[in-house]
């Protein structure tokens, strides 16, 4: 997303770059140090525009980045679906979805903040002047065909019952969560996961099936992914000036559908331990079971070792068992699907 183009469609006009940076810093304080007032930016045009300029631009690439993780046959159905963007904010993932499809799409945004609705409408009208954006919740009853309910950094704020109430009301064919990859959010996502499965949904990512999550009672581990994305030069410059790394991002992605789609991933990395002189060590989820893998360095090329050293939570792997030990399973890695840019 081109930052200079986007700034033309903000509802608040910043005097200069320093003015924008100051507003971004205020947002950061609210998000990290003063969470009692986290919702203030939803009532302030200046802070809403700063959020749009920084977080919309840096979050849009997440959508494109997660596409390769998802079942391709499911993605074809998503292209034909109406997007219902729940907790849409300034329309981050509505725009990301529209850019991915590459053509006009039917979008319904649900957002409680009037300022954010105004910002989303101005952005959409500026970027896609000939395409309609719907923001009236009453339009739900008029929707035809398949529906995709997307929660983009909104489920963690509205709570589990809020999420499930929307899903019961919308009755979507498909559901996609793109949320922060935090330990605090994971229990909420687990509750939502179990509720959706009881409602007849199939989980398509990251789990290989609908069986119970092996991390449900874990104290130290939680299911999340890392994604490394490449920002446009002007956005990267803004991030550097704001002293924020928006390239390697933790996130929680979960995908559900009323229909089951073929999946091939059986093993996914949950936790990467510090590399030792002799081995790489991972905790993994293999067909909904916890296992500890050990990969010995001896005999591995430098290129292979570099790839294994780059492994992160969320990567899927295919392995061959070499030896079962008391504390670990020693394996040979046949392939690894990194969810971040390789070194």
Protein Blocks (a to p, Z undefined) as FASTA:
>chain_A
ZZklmmmmccbdcfblmlmmmmmmmmmmmmmmmmmlmmmmmmcmklmmmmmmmmmmmmmm
mmmmmmmmpcfklmmmmmmpccddehklnolmmmmmmmmnopacddddddfblklmmmmm
mmmmmmmmmbccdfbfklmmmpgcjdddddehklmmnojmlmmmmmmmnopabdcddddf
bfklmmmmmmmmmmmmmnopacfbfbfbfbdcfklmpfkbccdddddddddfklmmmmmm
nopafkbccdddddddfbdcddfbfbdcfbdcdddfkbccddddeehiacdddddfehpa
fklmmmmmmpcehiacddddfbdcfkbccdddfbdcdfbdcZZ
